[in-house]
Amino acid sequence: MKKLIEEYFEQNRELMIRDIMRLVRIKSDKEEAKEGKPYGDGPAEVLAVALEMASEMGFKTRNYDNYVGAIDFDDQKNKLDILAHLDVVPGGDGWSVTEPFNPVVKDGRLYGRGTIDDKGPAVAALYAMKAVKDLNIPLKAGVRLILGTDEECGSSDIRYYYGIEEEAPMTFSPDASFPVVNIEKGGLQGKFESRFEESTETPRIVSFKAGIKSNVIPGEAAAVVEGIDPEEIRDCCDAVT
């Protein structure tokens, strides 16, 4: 059976790459909410396309108000949830092989935003279900692939979904470098404030800006500082370098 499954994926390799690229082309980072689209146009579009792909494969699908999509293997009671997501972090700058939403294959690698986190693994999970279906491998219980659209910004999509549906006894997430990801043991999202008396004494920081999402290391940062001689800054930088 193992050899049969390996042969199946080798035969369908190009189709999997095609479908991953189809999703990667959709810019699906979180945007301002719209009516019926809680995370904006991109996440809603990529979810619709993914569910269409699954439907074409013969699976039953359901869209939970553009928060989450679900793909069921059969009508049996689900004993396994496969939890993936289709939203991505912003494309960012500094790409050398291609642009973030223009996927290409080069030297045996697929480049593009979301190829590994998490559109690639999501499509791989979908094709795993298709392999079981096409090879007539019997299952004793149902399996559901859950496709979220807000994993990168807090997973409010999954909270919405599990407010409606019961969680399966077993769940795993084919995310990023699955099966072993030895990072992200926890996270803290909070708001910190401090108050100061107004002062015009220089030097002082007038403004500071860096990054556009809380879970992305900023590629650039900029600060406006008042009351420092540019020559002093240049001399300081020269001394450091």
C-alpha positions in Angstrom: 0.0 0.0 0.0 2.9 2.4 0.8 4.3 2.0 -2.7 0.9 2.5 -4.2 0.4 5.8 -2.3 3.9 7.0 -3.3 3.2 6.2 -7.0 -0.1 8.1 -6.7 1.6 11.2 -5.4 4.3 11.0 -8.1 1.6 10.7 -10.8 -0.2 13.8 -9.3 2.9 15.8 -8.5 2.3 18.4 -11.3 -1.4 18.8 -10.4 -0.5 19.5 -6.8 2.0 22.1 -7.8 -0.5 23.6 -10.2 -3.1 23.9 -7.4 -0.7 25.3 -4.9 0.4 28.0 -7.4 -3.3 28.7 -8.1 -3.8 29.6 -4.5 -0.4 31.4 -4.1 -1.4 33.9 -6.9 -4.2 35.2 -4.7 -3.0 37.9 -2.3 -4.7 36.7 0.8 -3.2 38.7 3.7 -5.8 40.2 6.1 -7.4 43.4 5.0 -10.2 45.7 6.2 -13.5 43.8 6.8 -16.3 44.2 4.3 -19.9 43.0 4.4 -19.8 39.2 4.2 -16.0 39.2 4.1 -14.6 39.5 7.7 -11.0 39.6 6.5 -11.4 41.5 3.2 -11.4 40.4 -0.4 -8.2 38.3 -0.6 -9.0 35.7 2.1 -12.5 35.3 0.9 -11.4 34.8 -2.7 -8.7 32.2 -1.8 -11.2 30.3 0.3 -13.7 30.2 -2.5 -11.1 28.9 -4.9 -9.9 26.2 -2.5 -13.4 25.0 -1.8 -14.1 24.9 -5.6 -11.0 22.7 -6.1 -12.2 20.3 -3.4 -15.7 20.2 -4.9 -14.3 19.4 -8.3 -12.6 16.4 -6.6 -15.9 15.1 -5.4 -15.8 16.3 -1.8 -18.6 17.9 0.1 -17.7 21.4 1.2 -19.1 24.2 3.4 -18.3 27.9 3.7 -18.7 29.2 7.2 -19.4 32.9 6.4 -16.0 33.4 4.8 -14.3 32.7 8.2 -13.5 29.1 7.6 -14.1 26.5 4.9 -14.7 22.8 5.6 -14.0 19.8 3.3 -15.4 16.4 4.3 -14.1 13.0 3.2 -17.5 11.3 3.6 -20.7 11.4 5.7 -19.3 9.5 8.7 -18.9 11.2 12.0 -15.6 13.1 12.1 -12.9 11.7 14.3 -10.1 13.8 12.8 -9.8 17.5 12.1 -7.0 18.6 9.8 -6.4 22.3 10.5 -4.8 24.4 7.8 -5.0 28.0 6.8 -5.0 30.0 3.5 -4.2 33.5 4.8 -0.6 34.7 4.6 1.6 37.5 6.0 2.1 40.4 3.7 4.3 39.9 0.7 7.1 42.1 1.9 10.2 43.3 0.0 13.5 41.8 -0.9 12.4 38.9 -3.1 15.1 37.8 -5.5 13.8 34.7 -7.4 10.3 36.0 -8.0 7.6 38.3 -6.6 5.6 37.1 -3.6 2.4 36.4 -5.5 3.9 35.2 -8.7 4.9 31.6 -7.9 7.7 29.9 -9.8 9.5 26.5 -9.7 13.3 26.8 -9.8 15.9 24.2 -9.0 13.4 21.9 -7.5 11.8 24.5 -5.2 8.5 26.3 -5.3 8.8 30.0 -4.5 6.0 32.3 -3.5 4.3 33.7 -0.4 2.4 30.9 1.3 4.0 27.9 -0.5 5.1 26.5 2.9 2.9 28.5 5.3 0.3 27.3 4.7 -1.2 26.9 1.2 1.3 24.2 0.2 0.5 22.0 3.2 -3.2 22.7 2.8 -3.2 21.4 -0.8 -1.0 18.4 0.3 -3.6 17.5 2.9 -6.4 17.9 0.3 -4.5 15.5 -2.1 -3.9 13.1 0.8 -7.7 12.9 1.2 -8.1 12.5 -2.6 -5.5 9.7 -2.6 -7.5 7.8 0.0 -10.6 8.4 -2.0 -9.2 7.4 -5.4 -7.3 4.3 -4.1 -10.4 3.1 -2.2 -8.7 2.9 1.1 -11.3 2.2 3.7 -11.7 4.5 6.7 -13.5 3.7 9.9 -14.4 7.3 10.7 -14.8 10.7 9.0 -12.1 13.2 8.3 -12.6 17.0 7.9 -10.1 19.4 6.4 -10.6 22.9 7.9 -9.3 25.8 6.0 -9.0 29.0 8.1 -8.4 32.5 6.9 -7.1 34.4 9.9 -4.3 32.2 11.4 -1.7 34.9 10.9 -3.5 37.5 12.9 -5.0 35.7 15.9 -7.2 32.8 14.6 -10.5 34.5 15.2 -11.7 32.4 12.3 -11.2 29.2 14.3 -12.9 30.6 17.4 -15.9 31.4 15.1 -15.9 27.9 13.6 -15.7 26.1 16.9 -18.5 28.3 18.2 -20.6 26.5 15.7 -19.1 23.0 15.3 -17.9 20.4 17.8 -14.2 19.8 17.9 -13.2 16.3 16.7 -11.4 14.0 19.2 -8.2 14.3 17.3 -6.7 17.3 15.4 -3.4 18.0 13.7 -2.1 20.9 11.7 0.1 20.5 8.6 1.5 23.9 9.0 4.9 25.2 7.7 7.7 22.6 8.4 5.3 19.8 9.6 5.8 17.3 11.2 8.4 19.0 13.4 8.2 22.7 14.2 10.3 23.4 17.3 9.3 27.1 17.7 6.3 29.2 18.7 5.8 27.7 22.1 3.5 30.5 23.0 2.7 34.1 22.2 1.7 37.3 24.0 -0.5 39.9 22.2 -1.1 42.9 24.3 -1.2 46.7 24.3 1.3 48.6 26.4 0.9 52.3 27.3 3.0 54.9 29.1 2.3 58.5 29.8 4.9 61.3 29.9 4.7 65.0 30.6 5.0 67.0 27.4 8.4 68.4 26.7 10.1 70.3 23.9 13.6 69.6 25.2 15.8 68.3 22.5 17.0 65.9 21.3 13.7 64.0 21.2 11.9 61.4 19.1 9.1 63.0 17.1 7.8 59.8 15.5 8.7 56.1 15.0 7.3 53.6 12.5 8.2 50.0 11.8 6.3 47.1 10.4 2.7 46.5 9.3 1.8 43.3 11.2 2.5 42.2 14.7 3.8 38.7 13.7 6.2 39.9 10.9 9.7 41.1 11.5 9.9 44.6 10.0 12.0 44.9 6.9 12.4 48.6 7.5 12.1 51.1 10.4 12.3 54.8 10.5 12.4 57.4 13.2 12.2 61.2 13.1 14.5 62.7 15.7 14.6 66.4 16.4 17.6 68.3 17.8 20.5 66.2 16.6 23.1 67.4 14.2 23.2 65.2 11.1 27.0 65.3 11.2 27.0 63.9 14.7 24.9 61.0 13.5 27.1 60.3 10.6 30.2 60.4 12.8 28.6 58.0 15.2 27.7 55.5 12.4 31.2 55.7 11.0 32.6 54.9 14.4 30.3 51.8 14.7 31.0 50.5 11.3 
